[in-house]
Amino acid sequence: MLRTLRQPDIDRQALKRGLRDAVRHMIGA
């Protein structure tokens, strides 16, 4: 379980960026 939670920083940043982009598109900013 700990191994699965321990993901690369790049993957985490990419996920955060994707979520941010989705929110931005939804808001229409």
C-alpha positions, 0 to 999 in steps of 0.5 A: 500500500505504501508503495502504491501511495509513493508515486513520482513527483512528475506524476503528481504534478501532471495529475494536479495540472490536469485537474486544474485545466479541467476546472479552468475549462469548466469555469470558462476562465 
